[in-house]
Amino acid sequence: DAGVTQSPTHLIKTRGQQVTLRCSPKSGHDTVSWYQQALGQGPQFIFQYYEEEERQRGNFPDRFSGHQFPNYSSELNVNALLLGDSALYLCASSFFNSYNEQFFGPGTRLTVL
Amino acid sequence: AQTVTQSQPEMSVQEAETVTLSCTYDTSENNYYLFWYKQPPSRQMILVIRQEAYKQQNATENRFSVNFQKAAKSFSLKISDSQLGDTAMYFCAFMKGGTASKLTFGTGTRLQVTL
């Protein structure tokens, strides 16, 4: 049973560029949540997708957007990258219609130069 | 809004000893869940233990146990018989009850297990 997978593992971009990160949820899960983890900090919730719609959103600017596909996989897009966007981006999957733990992927390390 | 506070940035324990990591939280919710996650250098966030707020009994998973004090809004993690593989960042997290909800994390405690 494949767990949560994310790609790419590492990414280097320059300020002003755009980036797309990808996540495949654990088999059977229908909900994907994205978190940003700055160095030395705890993860911060960005947004959550279910049924291809954004269901919850944290305190992040509109430069952060996402998408969920019919197969439940998800993308996180960040436009107009800033140095402060450098972080580990974590994807977590779960079931929407009942409490269930969130399973995390290994993350994508984004460096903005 | 919920907040989670971990006041110990770093801790060290010798192998085979016991260590307790502290966590406090603030919420007006009555239905919620609390978690401890482990993040080793490999970066993969792994669930260590969870506690349902409506349960009075403290959760236990092998060498890991919690002391859940609902009135005090305290949720500490005790690791018994510490092993070198326990070396990691440990995050306390809160989730509101109901359908899938977001996790609110603390700032973490870096635990080093030494020989």
Contacts between the chains, C-beta under 8 A, distances in Angstrom:
chain1	res1	chain2	res2	distance
A	31	B	100	4.8
A	33	B	100	7.7
A	33	B	102	6.4
A	33	B	103	7.6
A	35	B	103	7.6
A	40	B	107	8.0
A	40	B	108	7.9
A	41	B	107	6.0
A	41	B	108	7.5
A	42	B	4	7.7
A	42	B	91	5.3
A	42	B	93	7.9
A	42	B	105	3.4
A	42	B	106	5.5
A	42	B	107	5.1
A	42	B	108	5.3
A	43	B	45	7.5
A	43	B	91	7.5
A	43	B	103	7.3
A	43	B	105	5.1
A	44	B	105	7.6
A	45	B	102	4.2
A	45	B	103	6.7
A	45	B	104	7.1
A	48	B	100	6.9
A	48	B	102	6.3
A	50	B	100	7.0
A	55	B	100	7.9
A	56	B	101	7.4
A	56	B	102	5.7
A	58	B	102	6.9
A	88	B	43	6.4
A	90	B	45	6.4
A	92	B	45	7.7
A	92	B	103	7.6
A	94	B	100	5.1
A	95	B	100	6.7
A	96	B	99	5.7
A	96	B	100	4.5
A	97	B	99	6.0
A	97	B	100	7.8
A	98	B	99	7.4
A	99	B	33	6.8
A	99	B	97	6.6
A	99	B	98	7.4
A	99	B	99	7.9
A	99	B	100	7.9
A	100	B	100	7.3
A	101	B	35	7.5
A	101	B	47	5.5
A	101	B	50	6.5
A	102	B	100	7.9
A	102	B	103	6.3
A	103	B	47	7.9
A	104	B	37	7.9
A	104	B	44	6.6
A	104	B	45	3.8
A	104	B	46	7.7
A	105	B	44	7.7
A	106	B	42	7.2
A	106	B	43	5.7
A	106	B	44	5.0
A	107	B	43	5.0
A	107	B	44	7.7
A	109	B	43	7.9
